[in-house]
């Protein structure tokens, strides 16, 4: 589905990604791991057309070069940024409505699906998003993205600042996506959730991929964990 080859990305004159390459297959959860500043979020932004990049980015065989972020989203790639970016003056239900694909009739997901997965959103569906807690806003952002019916969802640090019970909910949510055939590129620092639900793990360091393998292979590689992940 998603194919990344020799990806270089820049912020102005700052060269952030150095020849990054990886892929995400249908119905697969891939964890993109690494310390802060390793380039994980930049890789996600490059896929979404939010930073300058060079190399090869293909989605279902289509070249993403030159496409705007909204065009990439319409092709079936959903993006949940670390900043969450809810519409603070709109209610929960209105936020979800804005994420809906067209009339919603062709989507695999409905409002009822969102409220069933996260009952707290149903309880607060008429509350303005700006007064919700960080965990509630994270749930809302995840669901709003999913209402667009993507085939791949890129999620940047979904468990940052969340209580353990909410982290567990997010893990269940991502597993449910996989069960419905949706691929996930999970950008995370917390190894516990990433290693539990992912099919493959990628580790980034200094703007490059320094490891690719299964979670079990990463667990067995003490050098990579010590050099590139552990604080």
C-alpha positions, 0 to 999 in steps of 0.5 A: 500500500504505502511505499517509501524509498530514499526519503529525504525531508527538510525544514528550510535548509535543515536536512532532517530525513536521510534516505528513509525507506519502509512500507506498510502493507494492507491490514498491518500495524507498523510501529515507528519508534525512536527518541524525540528528534529522531525524525519520526514525526517528520516522516509522517508529515512528509507522507502527508505532504506537509514538509518539503521532501525528495525521494519516492512516496507511493500510495497504492502505486500512485506517486504522492509527489506534488499532492496537497495534504487534502488530496492525499487524505482523499486518496485514503490516508488519515493523519492524527497529529500529536497536537490533536487539533480539535475544533474547540468551539464545535461540539463533539458531534460536529467535529465528527461530522466534519471528518465524515466522508461525503454523505457517510453512506459508503463509509465502513464507520458510523457515529454509532461505531465511534460512540460504541468504541468510546462511550465517553464521547457519546456522553459528551457529544453536545459538549464543545471540544475545547473544554474536554480533557486531553484524553477525550480530545485524543479519542475525538481526533482519532474518531474524526479521522476514522470518519473519513474512512481511510485505508491507512491511518498515521497516528503520531504519539496517540498515548502521550499524556494519557492515563493508563486506562485510556492508553489501553482503550487506544490499543484496543481501538487500533487493534479493531482497525486492523480487524477491519482491514485498515493499516496503521502507522503508529508513531510511539515512544511507549514500547509497551503498547507498540510492541504488543499490537504491532506486526512490525517495528521500525526504529529511527535514529538521526533521520534514518531507519536503524532497525526493521523487524518483528517486535520479538526481534527488537526485544532480542536486540539489546544493542538497538534498544540501548543505543536508539530507544532507552533513556 
